[in-house]
Amino acid sequence: LYLHTQLNDKDMKKTIDLLNKALEEINNSIERLETKIDEREMTFEDRSEKWQESEKGDEFTEKTEILQDKLSELEQKRDDLDLMIDELTEFGKLLSTE
């Protein structure tokens, strides 16, 4: 049982390390997406009122809103993953005390 617990503890640490790397990549993606959205919003504001109200302006706004929705989804997934990492870390602590 002790050997089995050690192996599980080792595997748990590897899993947590991999999840933390994934979390870092998600955070990098969020930053890039936030930058892209900010750039699009500045581009929209720099355009003429006539362009903003045109079909092209509407399409531009729709695409920006899609990116904002994707950002929200990605942030939620990041938060879920962060919670999972915390729970696995706590579970790992329990395994190591047995």
Residue pairs with C-beta under 8 A, 6 or more apart in sequence:
5 95
5 96
5 98
8 95
9 92
9 95
9 96
12 88
12 91
12 92
12 95
13 92
15 88
16 85
16 88
16 89
16 92
19 81
19 84
19 85
19 88
20 85
22 81
23 78
23 81
23 82
23 85
26 74
26 77
26 78
26 81
27 78
29 74
30 71
30 74
30 75
30 78
33 67
33 70
33 71
33 74
34 71
36 67
37 64
37 67
37 68
37 71
40 60
40 63
40 64
40 67
41 64
43 60
44 52
44 57
44 60
44 61
44 64
47 57
51 57
